[in-house]
């Protein structure tokens, strides 16, 4: 057990609700104990039980996250006889626990295991799905091993349907334990194919027992069990090519709405993932079914297994993958959320990064459980899977669907670009940064790429803090180097599966007379503004083309942030204006060529962005450069230069990011626009 937070300080003045909040946060912050909001906690105060609300995340638990329950009504339910029919019984059970809420007006829904928490004879209860515990609970010889390791320090609870039946089974099993041992409560309850319950009247007892149970299992497993338990691992030699092809293909093929956004698909080719996916036994183990309810809820019951073939062309891969997805969906009732590609890696799919990453994390945990169960058993056949009846109960259970919906609700982005993935070059500062910020605010996932890695990283941290983990990533890029551009986009594909919008914004300016400008300065401007745009489109186009080929109605966008200097010449600024004129030539040429791949290509030509660092930087901004170059006759200060340039704009001000964002959104949303140079100049430059 390796928690990422320190053991909390429990104060004399803490009431039981304070204690369980601290315990919840401690264990909920440890991904080896809790994933995807799984597990639940509770405390008892007289005739009241406070139990975690369904779908609430333990790591961020507050007092308000607990549902106040009447234990007298829960006791009546524990002793009741409900309908024999499973669906009717669960409906009765749900109605009963809802009636047992002390504060129904809050609209909270208690954990479905609320009666289980009521029945455990201790003040505090921590129920988790700890990975180490589940290597034992999901092992075919788990019960015998548990008795060998722990004797009567644990109680083994056989797998039954969650909810009422689980509570009834626990009630009887606890009674048998008391009769056999004379003890009220074991150190832990191991729930077959489910998880771990540790309870006590104080936090130190829960800590000591949890640590003891998990450390004893870890000692039995030995070293390197997550990566070397199943067999020798093999990786395909061209794994990068397969990731680059399958990520975009899966984004498109798994999209449910023909007119809607593509999926987010994230890839994991870690040693843990390949510990299953790269082994001979991996396919049979992965496709034998789920082990736990969480695996079903977040990953669906069955992953899709896909075998790469040496030398196979793109069209053949897409055709095979399409058939495989259709067959899988027909046979299992659900499209896959997990795609396992032999020797390549694990692909997790979702409507956004949070959902896709949750799929990845939960299935990676399942791989560790399979590996551990195999190690504990001593070889193949060690994994205990749910039966078809048990699996179908969870698949069709409304309670688990509700839990997942609530747990993932915080990720849902709103905005006109919801579901889109955008890459912005030159995004560490200025126009590029503000464009990236605006794209995230409109619901997109955004890769902020820049040669200034620190600046991009700082901006990304701020965006993720505001909008959620994974909504933005920072990537190093040198747009004048094709290998750097390709590596940057490869990281985008690994993180999100592909992209929908490329905003080619990176640009530089060196203003000087043609009579005196150094050749190196001319080359620098041309390389970044012209060649850089070419390289970004060259490396992005194949990714966008795969998505269109997989979903022919899908359109993507390349948007170059050009300049009004790309529409009219600029005195003593020839290098910049020439690169921007050339950029419009590239835009028109790209548009004609890439239309067959569903890629729209347009330029936006903003007016002067006076408030950004390009113009206003006190050392190298254009106001300073133009003052030095004598572009404004009679100007003595940078303010003189600014006023002179503002006077050239009919609308009397410089361009802003908000002005440009309106143009970006228009170009993305307009399916009938390509090859254009759209002025956003306040009337300073008018097309004729």
ABEGO torsion letter per residue (X at the ends): XBBABBBBBBBAABBAAAAAAAAAAAAAABAAABBGGBEBBBBBBEABBBBBBBGBBAAABBAAABBBBBAAAAAAAAABBBBABAAAAAAAAAAAAAAABABAAAGBBBBAAAAAAAABBBABBBBBABAAAAAAAABAAAAAAAAAAAEAABBBBBBBBBEAAAAAAAAAAAAAAAAAAGBABBABBBBBGAEBBBBBABAAAAAAAAAAAAAAAAAAAEBGAAAAAAEBBBBBAAAAAAAAAAAAAAAAAABABAABBBBBBBBBABAAAAAAAABAAAAAAAAAEBABAAAAAAAEABBBBBBBBBGBBAAAAAAAAAAAAAAAAAAAGBBBABBBBBGAEBBBBBABAAAAAAAAAAAAAAAAAAAAAAAAAGEBGABBBBBAAAAAAAAABAAAAAAAAAAAAAABBBEAABGBBBBBBGAABEAAAAAAAAAAAAGBBBBBBBABAAAAAAAAAAAAAAAEBGABBBBBBBAABAAAAAAAAAAAAAAAGEBABBBBABBBBBBBBAAABBAAAAAAAAAAAAAAAAAAAAAAAAAAAAAAAABAABBBBBBBBBBAAAABBBBGAAAAAAAAAAAAAAAAAAAAAAAAAGBBBBBBBBBBBAABAAAABAAABAAAAAAAAGABBGBABAAAAAAAAAAABAAGBBBBAAAAAAAAAAAAABAABBGBBBBBAGGABBBX
